[in-house]
Amino acid sequence: MSFREVDLKSLEFSPFAKIGDEWALLTAGTTSGYNTMTVSWGGMGVLWGKDVVTVYVRPQRYTKEFVDANDRFTLSFYAPEHKEALRYLGTHSGRDSYKATHVGFTPAYLDGSVAFEQASLVLVCRKLYADDIKPEKFLDGSIDARCYPEKDYHTMYIAEVEHALVSA
C-alpha cells in the first residue's frame, strides 16, 4: 500500500472519536529500530501558530525510549477491522517481541519515522515540547487517585503535524 499527502485542514473527523474511541498507534524510531503503542488519550488543535497533536506516554512504556530518542513520531489511524490488532499492540510490549509483525502490520518508513501500511491516516509529527504530568498541578485530585495509583505519571508531548498522509 502507498500513501498520498493531503491538506491537514481537509480532514473531517471528530478527534474525540478518532483518538478516544477508535484509538491510534503512536510509533517512533527509524529503519534500524522502532516501537509502537496504542493510544486512546490525546488531542489535536492549534498551539503556537502550529497544527499540533498532544500525546501522553507512561514512563514504563518501551515506546517512550523511541519517542525520546527521535525528533519525529507518527500518529496513525486504522479502519475498524484492525481494532483487535490495536488492542494487542496496546497490551503487549515491544521489548518481548516484534509485536507489529505478530498482528501482520508492515512497517512504512515515512519522513524519518515509521508507520504501518495498514493505516488509513498517518500524521507525521515533529516534537516541539515535552513535560511530565505533575501531581501537585491537578485541580481535581480525584484524577490523580483514579488514573495514577502507581504514581507513573505520563510524559506529555506536543508535536507539530508536518504531513497528513492517507492510504492511496
N, C-alpha and C positions, 0 to 999 in steps of 0.2 A: 504494500500500500504506500501511497505517497501523500504528501500534504501540499496545500497551496495556502499562501498568505492571504488574509482578509483584513479589512479595516476593523480594528477593535470596536469602534463605535457602531459597526453594522450588526454586531451580535445582539440577538434578542433572547434573553432568558432571565429568570429570577436567580440572583446569586444565592438567595436563601434556599431555594430548592436544589440548585446545582451543587452547592457545597454541602448543605446540611442534610439533604435527603438522598441525593444521587451519589454523593461522595466524589472524591477526586484522588488522583495519585500525585504526590509530591516526589519528584525524582531529582537527584543531584549526582554529579560525577562526570566522568569522561569515558572515552573508549577504553581506557586502561582500568576502570573500575567505577561502579556506581551502585546506588541502592535506592529503593523506592519504598514508600509507605502510603497507606490510605489516610486521607484527612477528611474530617467532617466538621472541623472548626476552621473558619477563615472569613475573609472579607474581600470586597472589591470596591474600588472607588477612586477618588481623585485626592491627592495629597501633594503638597509642594509643587503644584502645577504639573503633576505627572499622573498618568493612569497607573494605579498600583493594585497589588494584591497583598493581603496580610495573611500569613500562615503561622501556625504555632506547633512547636516540636518539643516534646519532653526530653530531658537530658539523657535518659537511658536508651533512647531510640538510636539504632545504628545509623539511620539516615542522617541524623544530626551531624555526625562526623563529616559526611559528604557535603552537606549544606554549608557547614562552617569552612570547609577547605576550598570551596569553589565560589566564584563570583556570581554564577548563574545557577538556576534550577528551573525545572518545568513544573507546571501545574496542568494536569491533563484530565480530561473528562471522557466518559465512556457510555455507550449505549446500555440500556437496561439488562441485556443478556450477559453483561460482564460483571454484574453485581456480586455474584459469588466469588469471582476472581478477586475483586476489590476487598471483599470480606477476608479472604485468605491472606492477601497482601498486607492487610492491616493487623492481622493476629499472629503472623509468623515473622521471625527475624531473618534478615539477610545475612546475619553472622553465621547462621546454621546451614543455609542452603542458598542456591540461586533461585529464590522464590518466584521471580518473574518467569523463569523457564518452566517452573512447576505448573504454572497456570496457562502456559502456552503463549505468553506475550513475547514479542520480538522487539528488541531494542531498536530505536531510531535515533541516530545522532544528529542533533539539530542545534545549530548556532552555539556550539561549545558546551552543550549539555545533552541530556538523554531523555527521551520519552519512549513511547511504545507505538508500534504500527497500528495497534488495535484501537487507539484513541480516536474519538470523533472531533475533539477540540484540544489543542495544546497551546498553552500560554508560555512563552519563553520569557523568563523573568531575570532581572539583574538586581541583586541585593543592594538596598540603599541604607538600611538601618536594622539593628538587632538589639534587643534588650530582654532581660528576664522579667517575667511576671514577679512582682514583689508582694508578699503577703500583707505588708503594712499599708499598701495602697488600695486595698479593697474597701470600697464604701459600703458594700453589702457583704458582711463577714460570712454569711451563710454559703457564699460561693466558694470561699476558701475551704470551709469544712466539708462541703459536698464534693468538690472537684479535686481537692488536693489533700486527701487524708494521709498520703505518703510524703507530703511536702516536696514533691517532684515538679516544681513549677516550670511551665513551658518557657522556652525562648520564643519571643515574637519576632518575626522577620517581616519587614516591609520591603517590597520589591517592585521595581518598575516593570511593567509589561512592555517588552521590546517588540514582540511579534505575537500575533494570533494566527494560528495555523489550523485549518480544518482538513479532514480527510478528503482526498480528491477522488 
